[in-house]
Amino acid sequence: MQADRRSALTSLAALGLTACGAFDRIPIRPPDAPYVTTKEEVVEAMLRLANVGPDDIVYDLGCGDGRIPIMAAQKFGAHGLGVEIDPALVRAGQANALRAGVTDRVQFRLEDLFKTDVRPATVVALYLLPEMMEKLQFTLRAQLRPGARVVSHEFGWGSGWLPDRSEKVGTATIYLWQVRK
């Protein structure tokens, strides 16, 4: 399947479709999960639970339309990076950051979140399926510095890494972990 997709993309490029913008609408690979928005009150609660402040660099892996890094910059003074596999959502995040006036503090990257170097992050925000969380856990624990925080909407790591805190926000649950070495 991957070889077929690569061949199709190569054919599209050969036909010159990149010049008219068709190529940049195709995700790097199929997404692991559907895009589901996080309510504004949950985003704010996640950032508060992680104690985000002006000295933080917030990475949102699977950022969708960018609402987490944008709010981190707007309300908490942090810098943010949104990582997303879908080019249309990266463009939406960039447009939302421009409307919010935070393009000096928020960037978006078209990238596979499983290949992202998270070492610069002081906070990582997630809203991923449990199997994605499990796959990402070891990368985060290996790359993040002591004191870095991971905050997740709805899903945890299972038995592998117990949260330091959790909180209910309406019907949602958010979790916080602090990296210790």
N, C-alpha and C positions, 0 to 999 in steps of 0.2 A: 504494500500500500504506500509506504513512504517513497519507494523508488518511483511508483506511478505518479505520485504528487510532484516529486522533484522533476520528473520528465515533463509533466504538464506545465509546470512553472517555467521551465527552460523553453518550451515551445511558445508560451505566451510572450516571453521576453524576446524570442527570435522574431515574433510577428510585430514587434514594436509596441506592444500594449503597455509597456512601462511608461512610455512617453505620454500616454493619455491618462495615466493614473490607475489603471486596472490592477497592476502588479502590487502596488502598495496597499491594496485593500485585502490582500490575502494574508491570513495569519501565518506566523513562522511555522507552526504545526497546529493541528486541531487542538482547541482548548481542552483541558482536563475536566472542566466543569462549566456549567452555564453561568453567564453574568447575572448576578442578583445584587441589587443595590442594598446598601446598609442605610437604615434610617438615620437622619441627622442627629437625633438624641442619642443613638447608640454610638455613632462616631465620636460625639463629644464625650460620652462616658468612657469610651475606650482610651481616648487621649488623656482624660483626667486620671483614670486608673493607672496609666503608665507614667503619670506625673510629668508630662511633656512640658518643656520650657524652652526659652530662647537659645539655650546651648545645645539643644538636641537636633539630631539628623534622623528624621522619621522615614523609614523605607516602608512602602506599602506594596507587598508582593501580590500581584493579581489585583491591581488598583482600580480596574473598571474605569469609571469616569473621573477618578482623581479626588473624590470628596475627602478622603482621609488626609493626604498630604496638604491639600488646600486649606482645610480647617486647621491643621497643625500650624500652618504659617499664619493664617488670619487671626485666630483666637489665642494662640499660644506662643507666637513669635518664632517658631522653629523653622528649620529648613526641611524640605521634603523631597523625596524621590518616589515616583510611581513607576512600577514595573508592570508591563502588560504585554500579552502576546498578540492581542488583536489591534491592528493598526487603526481601525475606526475608533476604538476606545481611547487609544493614545491621543488621537486628534481631538476627541471630545474632552479629555483631561486638559490638554493644552489650551483649548478654547475656554474651558471653565476657569483655569488659572488666570488667563488674560482678563476675563470678565471680573474676577475677584481681585485683580490688581496684585497678584503675588508671583508673577513670573520671575522676579528677581530672587525668590526663595524656593520655588518649586520647579522641578524638572520631571520630565517623563521619558521613559526609555522603552522602546519596543524590544522586548527581550523575554526569553524563557526564564521564568522565576526560579527554576531549578538550577540554572547556570549563573545566576546573579551572585556577584561578590558582595556580601553583606558586611564585610569588615568595617567600612566607615560608619555604619548605622549605630545609633545609640538606642533607638527604638525600632522594632519591626512590628508592623500591623498586618494581620491576616484575617481573611474570611474565606477559608478553603475547606474542602471536603476532608473527612478524617484520613483517608488514604493519602491525600496530598500532604497533610500535616505530618503523618508518620514519615513519609519520604523526605521531607524538608528538615525534620527535627535534628538530624545528625549534622547537617551543614550549618545550621544556626548555632548549635552548641559548639562546633569546632571553630567557627569564624568569629563569632561575637565576643567582644571583650567582657571581662568581669564587670558587672554593674549594668550592662545593657539589658533592656527590657523587651519582652515579646508580649504582645497583646493580641488576643484572638476573639473574634465574634463567633459564638455558638459552638465551636469544636475545639477540643483539647488534643493531647497527645496519646490518650489512652493511659496505659500503666507506665509508659516509659519516662514521663517527666511530669510530675504532679505540680499543679499551679500553686503559686505563692498566695494568690487571692483570686476570688471570683465574685461576680456581682450580677444581680438580675437588673435588667433595664426593660421594663414592660414584660413582654414574653421572651425576650432575648437573654442569653447568658453571655457574659464576657469573662475572659480569663487573663491572668497576668502571671508571667514567669520572669524572674530575674536571673541572669546568667551568673553562675558562680564557677570558679575553676578550682 
